[in-house]
Amino acid sequence: MKCIIMAGGLGERLRPLTATTPKALLEVGGRTVLDRLLERLVEAGIKDVTLATGYLGEQIEAFAGGGQAWGLSVDYVRQDAPMGTAGA
C-alpha cells in the first residue's frame, strides 16, 4: 500500500512558528510531526510514501530523504506554486 502526505502548505495559522520551518517539521514533545507520522505509517504496514511538498519543501526533503531512517521508500511531488489539496 502507498500513502501520500500533503506537506506543502504555508502553515499560516501557526505563524510565527512556520516563518522559517515547514509545519511538518515543527516539534511536538521533542519530535517532528513528520517523524511521528512516518513512524505510525510503518506500524500500519505502509512501505511507500509520497510527500507532496511546496513551501520550504527542501527542508522536508533534507529531513526525510529516501525514508531509510524509517524503513520506508519516500519520494516527492514538488509544487512550485500552491495548488490546494486537489493539486497534489
C-alpha positions in Angstrom: 0.0 0.0 0.0 1.2 3.5 -0.8 0.5 6.7 1.1 0.6 10.4 0.1 1.2 13.1 2.7 0.2 16.6 2.0 3.1 18.7 3.3 3.1 21.7 1.1 1.0 24.2 3.0 2.2 27.6 4.2 1.1 26.9 7.8 -0.2 30.4 8.1 -2.2 29.7 11.3 0.9 28.7 13.1 2.9 31.9 12.3 5.5 32.9 13.5 6.5 29.2 14.1 6.3 28.4 10.4 8.1 31.5 9.2 11.3 29.5 8.7 10.1 25.9 9.4 7.5 24.0 7.5 4.6 22.8 9.6 5.5 19.1 9.1 8.9 19.8 10.8 7.6 21.6 13.9 8.4 19.7 17.0 5.8 18.3 19.4 7.2 16.6 22.5 10.7 16.7 21.1 9.9 15.0 17.8 8.7 16.5 14.5 5.2 15.9 13.3 6.5 14.2 10.2 8.7 11.8 12.2 5.7 10.8 14.3 3.5 10.3 11.2 6.1 8.3 9.3 6.6 6.0 12.3 2.9 5.4 12.5 2.7 4.6 8.8 5.4 1.9 9.3 3.4 0.5 12.2 0.4 0.3 9.9 2.3 -1.7 7.2 2.8 1.2 4.8 6.1 0.9 2.8 5.9 3.5 0.1 5.2 7.2 0.9 5.0 10.2 -1.4 5.4 13.6 0.2 3.7 16.5 -1.6 5.9 19.5 -0.8 5.8 23.1 -1.6 6.6 25.8 1.0 10.1 25.2 2.4 10.0 21.7 0.8 13.7 21.5 0.6 13.8 21.2 4.4 11.3 18.4 4.4 13.3 16.6 1.7 16.5 17.0 3.7 14.8 15.6 6.8 13.1 12.6 5.3 15.5 11.8 2.5 14.7 8.5 0.9 12.9 7.2 4.0 15.6 4.8 5.1 15.5 6.0 8.7 12.0 4.6 9.0 12.4 1.6 6.7 10.3 3.3 4.0 10.6 4.3 0.4 9.9 8.0 0.2 9.5 10.0 -3.0 8.3 13.6 -3.6 5.9 15.6 -5.7 7.1 19.2 -5.7 4.6 22.0 -6.1 6.2 25.3 -7.3 3.0 27.2 -6.6 0.2 26.5 -4.1 -2.4 24.3 -5.9 -4.6 23.3 -3.0 -5.4 19.8 -1.8 -6.5 18.5 -5.3 -3.4 19.9 -6.9 -1.1 17.4 -5.4 
